[in-house]
Amino acid sequence: MTMSNDRGQAAMMVIVVAAALFMALSSATLVVGGQLIDRTRAQTAADGAALAALQGGRGAAAALAERHGGELVSFERGPGEHRVNVVVQVGERTARAVATDAP
């Protein structure tokens, strides 16, 4: 009689383990996905800020980085007057971009 009462217990255990595994993988996917989005947003903001800086200087770079949800961390002109280097941070991610308008 004990065996008939134990039927189905293994199936419940498999369901519980599968649900826990699914939750862990879902959580990890969300974390990694969020980091990838921040990295992409940081690079997009840095690229735009570098291009904006060519025409409007540091102020234009900072404004564009802010519009993209980032912060201008570093701004350098040169080498030469036609080149800018910027570093932008979005969340915990930073990205670097260089732009030039030299012929």
N, CA, C and O atoms as a printed pandas DataFrame, in Angstrom:
     atom_number atom_name residue_name chain_id  residue_number  x_coord  y_coord  z_coord
0              1         N          MET        A               1    0.795   -1.197    0.000
1              2        CA          MET        A               1    0.000    0.000    0.000
2              3         C          MET        A               1    0.846    1.275    0.000
3              4         O          MET        A               1    0.407    2.314   -0.493
4              5         N          THR        A               2    2.003    1.197    0.527
5              6        CA          THR        A               2    2.837    2.396    0.561
6              7         C          THR        A               2    3.233    2.820   -0.834
7              8         O          THR        A               2    3.356    4.014   -1.107
8              9         N          MET        A               3    3.434    1.867   -1.717
9             10        CA          MET        A               3    3.848    2.191   -3.074
10            11         C          MET        A               3    2.768    2.961   -3.824
11            12         O          MET        A               3    3.092    3.852   -4.609
12            13         N          SER        A               4    1.534    2.652   -3.614
13            14        CA          SER        A               4    0.475    3.365   -4.317
14            15         C          SER        A               4    0.353    4.811   -3.816
15            16         O          SER        A               4   -0.064    5.683   -4.578
16            17         N          ASN        A               5    0.698    5.077   -2.584
17            18        CA          ASN        A               5    0.668    6.435   -2.061
18            19         C          ASN        A               5    1.838    7.280   -2.565
19            20         O          ASN        A               5    1.752    8.507   -2.608
20            21         N          ASP        A               6    2.929    6.618   -2.944
21            22        CA          ASP        A               6    4.126    7.330   -3.403
22            23         C          ASP        A               6    4.102    7.625   -4.893
23            24         O          ASP        A               6    4.980    8.332   -5.387
24            25         N          ARG        A               7    3.141    7.115   -5.609
25            26        CA          ARG        A               7    3.081    7.334   -7.057
26            27         C          ARG        A               7    2.897    8.805   -7.368
27            28         O          ARG        A               7    2.064    9.474   -6.757
28            29         N          GLY        A               8    3.658    9.304   -8.300
29            30        CA          GLY        A               8    3.537   10.688   -8.709
30            31         C          GLY        A               8    4.458   11.632   -7.955
31            32         O          GLY        A               8    4.557   12.805   -8.316
32            33         N          GLN        A               9    5.131   11.156   -6.923
33            34        CA          GLN        A               9    6.030   12.025   -6.155
34            35         C          GLN        A               9    7.251   12.426   -6.984
35            36         O          GLN        A               9    7.718   13.560   -6.886
36            37         N          ALA        A              10    7.757   11.528   -7.780
37            38        CA          ALA        A              10    8.915   11.849   -8.620
38            39         C          ALA        A              10    8.531   12.901   -9.665
39            40         O          ALA        A              10    9.322   13.794   -9.969
40            41         N          ALA        A              11    7.350   12.797  -10.197
41            42        CA          ALA        A              11    6.898   13.779  -11.193
42            43         C          ALA        A              11    6.809   15.169  -10.565
43            44         O          ALA        A              11    7.177   16.156  -11.202
44            45         N          MET        A              12    6.329   15.260   -9.333
45            46        CA          MET        A              12    6.251   16.556   -8.652
46            47         C          MET        A              12    7.650   17.122   -8.417
47            48         O          MET        A              12    7.872   18.324   -8.562
48            49         N          MET        A              13    8.578   16.262   -8.060
49            50        CA          MET        A              13    9.947   16.703   -7.816
50            51         C          MET        A              13   10.578   17.232   -9.109
51            52         O          MET        A              13   11.285   18.240   -9.086
52            53         N          VAL        A              14   10.329   16.572  -10.208
53            54        CA          VAL        A              14   10.847   17.013  -11.501
54            55         C          VAL        A              14   10.247   18.368  -11.868
55            56         O          VAL        A              14   10.955   19.237  -12.375
56            57         N          ILE        A              15    8.978   18.555  -11.623
57            58        CA          ILE        A              15    8.311   19.828  -11.927
58            59         C          ILE        A              15    8.890   20.953  -11.070
59            60         O          ILE        A              15    9.126   22.046  -11.584
60            61         N          VAL        A              16    9.122   20.717   -9.795
61            62        CA          VAL        A              16    9.679   21.726   -8.906
62            63         C          VAL        A              16   11.094   22.106   -9.340
63            64         O          VAL        A              16   11.428   23.290   -9.395
64            65         N          VAL        A              17   11.917   21.118   -9.647
65            66        CA          VAL        A              17   13.291   21.385  -10.085
66            67         C          VAL        A              17   13.289   22.126  -11.422
67            68         O          VAL        A              17   14.066   23.062  -11.608
68            69         N          ALA        A              18   12.440   21.724  -12.337
69            70        CA          ALA        A              18   12.360   22.388  -13.645
70            71         C          ALA        A              18   11.910   23.844  -13.482
71            72         O          ALA        A              18   12.426   24.731  -14.161
72            73         N          ALA        A              19   10.958   24.088  -12.593
73            74        CA          ALA        A              19   10.492   25.459  -12.364
74            75         C          ALA        A              19   11.602   26.320  -11.758
75            76         O          ALA        A              19   11.767   27.478  -12.142
76            77         N          ALA        A              20   12.358   25.765  -10.818
77            78        CA          ALA        A              20   13.460   26.508  -10.202
78            79         C          ALA        A              20   14.546   26.814  -11.237
79            80         O          ALA        A              20   15.104   27.912  -11.252
80            81         N          LEU        A              21   14.839   25.854  -12.087
81            82        CA          LEU        A              21   15.831   26.043  -13.136
82            83         C          LEU        A              21   15.377   27.104  -14.136
83            84         O          LEU        A              21   16.170   27.940  -14.570
84            85         N          PHE        A              22   14.117   27.064  -14.489
85            86        CA          PHE        A              22   13.558   28.063  -15.405
86            87         C          PHE        A              22   13.658   29.461  -14.810
87            88         O          PHE        A              22   14.016   30.405  -15.514
88            89         N          MET        A              23   13.348   29.608  -13.530
89            90        CA          MET        A              23   13.420   30.914  -12.873
90            91         C          MET        A              23   14.860   31.416  -12.829
91            92         O          MET        A              23   15.099   32.601  -13.062
92            93         N          ALA        A              24   15.812   30.557  -12.539
93            94        CA          ALA        A              24   17.220   30.961  -12.480
94            95         C          ALA        A              24   17.712   31.403  -13.855
95            96         O          ALA        A              24   18.393   32.422  -13.969
96            97         N          LEU        A              25   17.379   30.659  -14.885
97            98        CA          LEU        A              25   17.799   31.019  -16.240
98            99         C          LEU        A              25   17.124   32.300  -16.707
99           100         O          LEU        A              25   17.751   33.111  -17.389
100          101         N          SER        A              26   15.875   32.495  -16.356
101          102        CA          SER        A              26   15.174   33.725  -16.727
102          103         C          SER        A              26   15.816   34.932  -16.067
103          104         O          SER        A              26   15.996   35.970  -16.704
104          105         N          SER        A              27   16.157   34.804  -14.814
105          106        CA          SER        A              27   16.799   35.891  -14.080
106          107         C          SER        A              27   18.158   36.227  -14.688
107          108         O          SER        A              27   18.486   37.401  -14.861
108          109         N          ALA        A              28   18.941   35.215  -15.009
109          110        CA          ALA        A              28   20.261   35.441  -15.616
110          111         C          ALA        A              28   20.125   36.102  -16.983
111          112         O          ALA        A              28   20.927   36.967  -17.336
112          113         N          THR        A              29   19.127   35.707  -17.746
113          114        CA          THR        A              29   18.899   36.300  -19.064
114          115         C          THR        A              29   18.563   37.781  -18.943
115          116         O          THR        A              29   19.042   38.591  -19.737
116          117         N          LEU        A              30   17.753   38.138  -17.969
117          118        CA          LEU        A              30   17.399   39.547  -17.760
118          119         C          LEU        A              30   18.615   40.379  -17.377
119          120         O          LEU        A              30   18.766   41.502  -17.857
120          121         N          VAL        A              31   19.477   39.851  -16.529
121          122        CA          VAL        A              31   20.673   40.583  -16.111
122          123         C          VAL        A              31   21.610   40.799  -17.298
123          124         O          VAL        A              31   22.068   41.916  -17.540
124          125         N          VAL        A              32   21.888   39.734  -18.030
125          126        CA          VAL        A              32   22.792   39.834  -19.181
126          127         C          VAL        A              32   22.181   40.734  -20.256
127          128         O          VAL        A              32   22.891   41.533  -20.866
128          129         N          GLY        A              33   20.911   40.616  -20.486
129          130        CA          GLY        A              33   20.231   41.459  -21.471
130          131         C          GLY        A              33   20.315   42.933  -21.103
131          132         O          GLY        A              33   20.545   43.779  -21.967
132          133         N          GLY        A              34   20.130   43.241  -19.831
133          134        CA          GLY        A              34   20.233   44.624  -19.367
134          135         C          GLY        A              34   21.632   45.184  -19.566
135          136         O          GLY        A              34   21.788   46.346  -19.939
136          137         N          GLN        A              35   22.646   44.370  -19.322
137          138        CA          GLN        A              35   24.027   44.808  -19.525
138          139         C          GLN        A              35   24.320   45.052  -20.998
139          140         O          GLN        A              35   25.016   46.007  -21.345
140          141         N          LEU        A              36   23.797   44.201  -21.857
141          142        CA          LEU        A              36   24.003   44.396  -23.298
142          143         C          LEU        A              36   23.314   45.663  -23.785
143          144         O          LEU        A              36   23.851   46.383  -24.627
144          145         N          ILE        A              37   22.139   45.932  -23.262
145          146        CA          ILE        A              37   21.421   47.154  -23.649
146          147         C          ILE        A              37   22.191   48.381  -23.181
147          148         O          ILE        A              37   22.324   49.344  -23.936
148          149         N          ASP        A              38   22.705   48.367  -21.938
149          150        CA          ASP        A              38   23.486   49.502  -21.443
150          151         C          ASP        A              38   24.744   49.717  -22.280
151          152         O          ASP        A              38   25.111   50.856  -22.567
152          153         N          ARG        A              39   25.403   48.633  -22.669
153          154        CA          ARG        A              39   26.610   48.759  -23.487
154          155         C          ARG        A              39   26.284   49.379  -24.836
155          156         O          ARG        A              39   27.012   50.249  -25.314
156          157         N          THR        A              40   25.201   48.937  -25.447
157          158        CA          THR        A              40   24.801   49.484  -26.745
158          159         C          THR        A              40   24.388   50.945  -26.615
159          160         O          THR        A              40   24.753   51.768  -27.455
160          161         N          ARG        A              41   23.636   51.271  -25.579
161          162        CA          ARG        A              41   23.228   52.661  -25.366
162          163         C          ARG        A              41   24.433   53.561  -25.106
163          164         O          ARG        A              41   24.475   54.696  -25.580
164          165         N          ALA        A              42   25.412   53.056  -24.355
165          166        CA          ALA        A              42   26.611   53.841  -24.076
166          167         C          ALA        A              42   27.389   54.108  -25.362
167          168         O          ALA        A              42   27.861   55.225  -25.577
168          169         N          GLN        A              43   27.526   53.106  -26.211
169          170        CA          GLN        A              43   28.263   53.302  -27.462
170          171         C          GLN        A              43   27.525   54.245  -28.400
171          172         O          GLN        A              43   28.149   55.074  -29.062
172          173         N          THR        A              44   26.213   54.129  -28.462
173          174        CA          THR        A              44   25.421   55.033  -29.300
174          175         C          THR        A              44   25.561   56.474  -28.805
175          176         O          THR        A              44   25.736   57.396  -29.601
176          177         N          ALA        A              45   25.482   56.659  -27.489
177          178        CA          ALA        A              45   25.625   57.998  -26.915
178          179         C          ALA        A              45   27.023   58.550  -27.163
179          180         O          ALA        A              45   27.172   59.735  -27.463
180          181         N          ALA        A              46   28.047   57.712  -27.043
181          182        CA          ALA        A              46   29.422   58.168  -27.275
182          183         C          ALA        A              46   29.635   58.555  -28.733
183          184         O          ALA        A              46   30.256   59.578  -29.020
184          185         N          ASP        A              47   29.129   57.750  -29.646
185          186        CA          ASP        A              47   29.263   58.068  -31.074
186          187         C          ASP        A              47   28.583   59.395  -31.401
187          188         O          ASP        A              47   29.161   60.242  -32.081
188          189         N          GLY        A              48   27.371   59.571  -30.922
189          190        CA          GLY        A              48   26.640   60.811  -31.171
190          191         C          GLY        A              48   27.309   62.010  -30.523
191          192         O          GLY        A              48   27.378   63.087  -31.116
192          193         N          ALA        A              49   27.807   61.822  -29.297
193          194        CA          ALA        A              49   28.470   62.919  -28.585
194          195         C          ALA        A              49   29.742   63.348  -29.310
195          196         O          ALA        A              49   30.035   64.540  -29.397
196          197         N          ALA        A              50   30.493   62.389  -29.828
197          198        CA          ALA        A              50   31.719   62.720  -30.562
198          199         C          ALA        A              50   31.390   63.515  -31.825
199          200         O          ALA        A              50   32.062   64.495  -32.145
200          201         N          LEU        A              51   30.360   63.087  -32.529
201          202        CA          LEU        A              51   29.974   63.822  -33.746
202          203         C          LEU        A              51   29.438   65.215  -33.404
203          204         O          LEU        A              51   29.737   66.181  -34.106
204          205         N          ALA        A              52   28.660   65.324  -32.347
205          206        CA          ALA        A              52   28.125   66.629  -31.938
206          207         C          ALA        A              52   29.249   67.560  -31.495
207          208         O          ALA        A              52   29.186   68.768  -31.719
208          209         N          ALA        A              53   30.270   66.997  -30.872
209          210        CA          ALA        A              53   31.382   67.807  -30.381
210          211         C          ALA        A              53   32.168   68.464  -31.512
211          212         O          ALA        A              53   32.773   69.517  -31.310
212          213         N          LEU        A              54   32.166   67.867  -32.678
213          214        CA          LEU        A              54   32.876   68.457  -33.814
214          215         C          LEU        A              54   32.318   69.831  -34.157
215          216         O          LEU        A              54   33.069   70.734  -34.526
216          217         N          GLN        A              55   31.020   69.993  -34.038
217          218        CA          GLN        A              55   30.385   71.267  -34.377
218          219         C          GLN        A              55   30.189   72.164  -33.170
219          220         O          GLN        A              55   30.356   73.379  -33.267
220          221         N          GLY        A              56   29.828   71.566  -32.003
221          222        CA          GLY        A              56   29.435   72.389  -30.860
222          223         C          GLY        A              56   30.319   72.293  -29.645
223          224         O          GLY        A              56   30.011   72.905  -28.622
224          225         N          GLY        A              57   31.402   71.554  -29.711
225          226        CA          GLY        A              57   32.318   71.450  -28.579
226          227         C          GLY        A              57   31.797   70.577  -27.451
227          228         O          GLY        A              57   30.897   69.756  -27.623
228          229         N          ARG        A              58   32.405   70.792  -26.285
229          230        CA          ARG        A              58   32.100   69.974  -25.111
230          231         C          ARG        A              58   30.629   70.084  -24.692
231          232         O          ARG        A              58   30.021   69.084  -24.310
232          233         N          GLY        A              59   30.058   71.283  -24.760
233          234        CA          GLY        A              59   28.659   71.471  -24.358
234          235         C          GLY        A              59   27.702   70.651  -25.201
235          236         O          GLY        A              59   26.763   70.047  -24.681
236          237         N          ALA        A              60   27.941   70.631  -26.502
237          238        CA          ALA        A              60   27.078   69.849  -27.391
238          239         C          ALA        A              60   27.236   68.355  -27.122
239          240         O          ALA        A              60   26.263   67.603  -27.163
240          241         N          ALA        A              61   28.463   67.934  -26.847
241          242        CA          ALA        A              61   28.708   66.517  -26.544
242          243         C          ALA        A              61   27.997   66.108  -25.261
243          244         O          ALA        A              61   27.367   65.051  -25.205
244          245         N          ALA        A              62   28.097   66.943  -24.231
245          246        CA          ALA        A              62   27.454   66.636  -22.949
246          247         C          ALA        A              62   25.936   66.607  -23.084
247          248         O          ALA        A              62   25.270   65.746  -22.508
248          249         N          ALA        A              63   25.390   67.557  -23.850
249          250        CA          ALA        A              63   23.934   67.608  -24.035
250          251         C          ALA        A              63   23.428   66.373  -24.765
251          252         O          ALA        A              63   22.400   65.810  -24.389
252          253         N          LEU        A              64   24.137   65.948  -25.801
253          254        CA          LEU        A              64   23.694   64.777  -26.553
254          255         C          LEU        A              64   23.820   63.508  -25.715
255          256         O          LEU        A              64   22.942   62.646  -25.754
256          257         N          ALA        A              65   24.906   63.392  -24.961
257          258        CA          ALA        A              65   25.073   62.219  -24.083
258          259         C          ALA        A              65   23.939   62.160  -23.065
259          260         O          ALA        A              65   23.419   61.083  -22.772
260          261         N          GLU        A              66   23.558   63.315  -22.528
261          262        CA          GLU        A              66   22.472   63.361  -21.545
262          263         C          GLU        A              66   21.134   62.974  -22.165
263          264         O          GLU        A              66   20.329   62.289  -21.534
264          265         N          ARG        A              67   20.895   63.411  -23.400
265          266        CA          ARG        A              67   19.648   63.035  -24.087
266          267         C          ARG        A              67   19.547   61.532  -24.304
267          268         O          ARG        A              67   18.447   60.988  -24.404
268          269         N          HIS        A              68   20.684   60.864  -24.376
269          270        CA          HIS        A              68   20.704   59.409  -24.552
270          271         C          HIS        A              68   20.774   58.677  -23.214
271          272         O          HIS        A              68   21.004   57.468  -23.175
272          273         N          GLY        A              69   20.577   59.411  -22.119
273          274        CA          GLY        A              69   20.574   58.780  -20.802
274          275         C          GLY        A              69   21.957   58.546  -20.242
275          276         O          GLY        A              69   22.128   57.730  -19.337
276          277         N          GLY        A              70   22.956   59.252  -20.768
277          278        CA          GLY        A              70   24.326   59.055  -20.316
278          279         C          GLY        A              70   24.932   60.304  -19.739
279          280         O          GLY        A              70   24.278   61.337  -19.600
280          281         N          GLU        A              71   26.197   60.186  -19.407
281          282        CA          GLU        A              71   26.954   61.296  -18.840
282          283         C          GLU        A              71   28.303   61.349  -19.533
283          284         O          GLU        A              71   28.970   60.326  -19.690
284          285         N          LEU        A              72   28.701   62.544  -19.946
285          286        CA          LEU        A              72   30.006   62.735  -20.574
286          287         C          LEU        A              72   31.069   62.667  -19.489
287          288         O          LEU        A              72   31.118   63.519  -18.602
288          289         N          VAL        A              73   31.917   61.652  -19.564
289          290        CA          VAL        A              73   32.943   61.431  -18.551
290          291         C          VAL        A              73   34.244   62.125  -18.944
291          292         O          VAL        A              73   34.940   62.681  -18.094
292          293         N          SER        A              74   34.567   62.089  -20.231
293          294        CA          SER        A              74   35.835   62.659  -20.691
294          295         C          SER        A              74   35.651   63.285  -22.067
295          296         O          SER        A              74   34.917   62.772  -22.912
296          297         N          PHE        A              75   36.334   64.401  -22.267
297          298        CA          PHE        A              75   36.300   65.092  -23.557
298          299         C          PHE        A              75   37.697   65.617  -23.841
299          300         O          PHE        A              75   38.283   66.321  -23.018
300          301         N          GLU        A              76   38.232   65.271  -25.016
301          302        CA          GLU        A              76   39.554   65.755  -25.412
302          303         C          GLU        A              76   39.531   66.142  -26.874
303          304         O          GLU        A              76   38.955   65.442  -27.706
304          305         N          ARG        A              77   40.161   67.260  -27.181
305          306        CA          ARG        A              77   40.359   67.654  -28.581
306          307         C          ARG        A              77   41.738   67.195  -28.990
307          308         O          ARG        A              77   42.694   67.299  -28.221
308          309         N          GLY        A              78   41.838   66.685  -30.206
309          310        CA          GLY        A              78   43.159   66.383  -30.743
310          311         C          GLY        A              78   43.447   64.913  -30.785
311          312         O          GLY        A              78   42.651   64.112  -30.295
312          313         N          PRO        A              79   44.531   64.549  -31.340
313          314        CA          PRO        A              79   45.559   65.450  -31.858
314          315         C          PRO        A              79   45.055   66.193  -33.104
315          316         O          PRO        A              79   44.411   65.607  -33.974
316          317         N          GLY        A              80   45.350   67.442  -33.165
317          318        CA          GLY        A              80   44.856   68.279  -34.256
318          319         C          GLY        A              80   43.518   68.885  -33.895
319          320         O          GLY        A              80   42.836   68.417  -32.984
320          321         N          GLU        A              81   43.150   69.923  -34.611
321          322        CA          GLU        A              81   41.907   70.629  -34.288
322          323         C          GLU        A              81   40.663   69.955  -34.843
323          324         O          GLU        A              81   39.550   70.330  -34.474
324          325         N          HIS        A              82   40.822   68.973  -35.717
325          326        CA          HIS        A              82   39.679   68.336  -36.371
326          327         C          HIS        A              82   39.307   66.987  -35.758
327          328         O          HIS        A              82   38.571   66.217  -36.375
328          329         N          ARG        A              83   39.800   66.687  -34.554
329          330        CA          ARG        A              83   39.544   65.375  -33.959
330          331         C          ARG        A              83   39.119   65.534  -32.504
331          332         O          ARG        A              83   39.673   66.351  -31.768
332          333         N          VAL        A              84   38.117   64.734  -32.094
333          334        CA          VAL        A              84   37.679   64.725  -30.696
334          335         C          VAL        A              84   37.613   63.289  -30.196
335          336         O          VAL        A              84   37.325   62.362  -30.954
336          337         N          ASN        A              85   37.884   63.123  -28.905
337          338        CA          ASN        A              85   37.771   61.838  -28.212
338          339         C          ASN        A              85   36.827   62.040  -27.040
339          340         O          ASN        A              85   37.015   62.964  -26.248
340          341         N          VAL        A              86   35.822   61.196  -26.916
341          342        CA          VAL        A              86   34.885   61.303  -25.799
342          343         C          VAL        A              86   34.712   59.943  -25.132
343          344         O          VAL        A              86   34.875   58.892  -25.752
344          345         N          VAL        A              87   34.377   60.004  -23.848
345          346        CA          VAL        A              87   33.995   58.807  -23.094
346          347         C          VAL        A              87   32.662   59.122  -22.441
347          348         O          VAL        A              87   32.513   60.145  -21.773
348          349         N          VAL        A              88   31.688   58.233  -22.637
349          350        CA          VAL        A              88   30.336   58.415  -22.105
350          351         C          VAL        A              88   29.996   57.217  -21.231
351          352         O          VAL        A              88   30.353   56.083  -21.549
352          353         N          GLN        A              89   29.301   57.478  -20.126
353          354        CA          GLN        A              89   28.861   56.407  -19.237
354          355         C          GLN        A              89   27.343   56.349  -19.223
355          356         O          GLN        A              89   26.671   57.367  -19.059
356          357         N          VAL        A              90   26.811   55.142  -19.396
357          358        CA          VAL        A              90   25.377   54.882  -19.274
358          359         C          VAL        A              90   25.239   53.723  -18.299
359          360         O          VAL        A              90   25.725   52.623  -18.559
360          361         N          GLY        A              91   24.579   53.972  -17.183
361          362        CA          GLY        A              91   24.492   52.934  -16.156
362          363         C          GLY        A              91   25.888   52.659  -15.630
363          364         O          GLY        A              91   26.584   53.572  -15.187
364          365         N          GLU        A              92   26.292   51.411  -15.679
365          366        CA          GLU        A              92   27.631   51.040  -15.240
366          367         C          GLU        A              92   28.590   50.847  -16.412
367          368         O          GLU        A              92   29.752   50.492  -16.210
368          369         N          ARG        A              93   28.127   51.071  -17.602
369          370        CA          ARG        A              93   28.937   50.858  -18.802
370          371         C          ARG        A              93   29.503   52.154  -19.338
371          372         O          ARG        A              93   28.828   53.183  -19.333
372          373         N          THR        A              94   30.741   52.107  -19.800
373          374        CA          THR        A              94   31.340   53.257  -20.453
374          375         C          THR        A              94   31.711   52.876  -21.878
375          376         O          THR        A              94   31.974   51.713  -22.184
376          377         N          ALA        A              95   31.725   53.886  -22.740
377          378        CA          ALA        A              95   32.092   53.675  -24.141
378          379         C          ALA        A              95   32.925   54.860  -24.606
379          380         O          ALA        A              95   32.724   55.993  -24.169
380          381         N          ARG        A              96   33.854   54.579  -25.492
381          382        CA          ARG        A              96   34.744   55.598  -26.041
382          383         C          ARG        A              96   34.459   55.740  -27.519
383          384         O          ARG        A              96   34.182   54.762  -28.213
384          385         N          ALA        A              97   34.532   56.996  -27.998
385          386        CA          ALA        A              97   34.341   57.246  -29.438
386          387         C          ALA        A              97   35.284   58.358  -29.869
387          388         O          ALA        A              97   35.620   59.259  -29.101
388          389         N          VAL        A              98   35.694   58.259  -31.115
389          390        CA          VAL        A              98   36.560   59.250  -31.738
390          391         C          VAL        A              98   35.879   59.698  -33.012
391          392         O          VAL        A              98   35.339   58.882  -33.759
392          393         N          ALA        A              99   35.907   61.013  -33.260
393          394        CA          ALA        A              99   35.322   61.531  -34.511
394          395         C          ALA        A              99   36.261   62.584  -35.078
395          396         O          ALA        A              99   36.982   63.266  -34.349
396          397         N          THR        A             100   36.230   62.694  -36.391
397          398        CA          THR        A             100   37.035   63.698  -37.066
398          399         C          THR        A             100   36.245   64.276  -38.235
399          400         O          THR        A             100   35.420   63.592  -38.840
400          401         N          ASP        A             101   36.507   65.539  -38.544
401          402        CA          ASP        A             101   35.902   66.143  -39.723
402          403         C          ASP        A             101   36.998   66.626  -40.678
403          404         O          ASP        A             101   36.775   67.490  -41.525
404          405         N          ALA        A             102   38.170   66.049  -40.515
405          406        CA          ALA        A             102   39.277   66.392  -41.399
406          407         C          ALA        A             102   39.016   65.836  -42.801
407          408         O          ALA        A             102   38.426   64.768  -42.962
408          409         N          PRO        A             103   39.462   66.572  -43.793
409          410        CA          PRO        A             103   39.253   66.082  -45.162
410          411         C          PRO        A             103   40.054   64.829  -45.458
411          412         O          PRO        A             103   39.983   64.298  -46.567
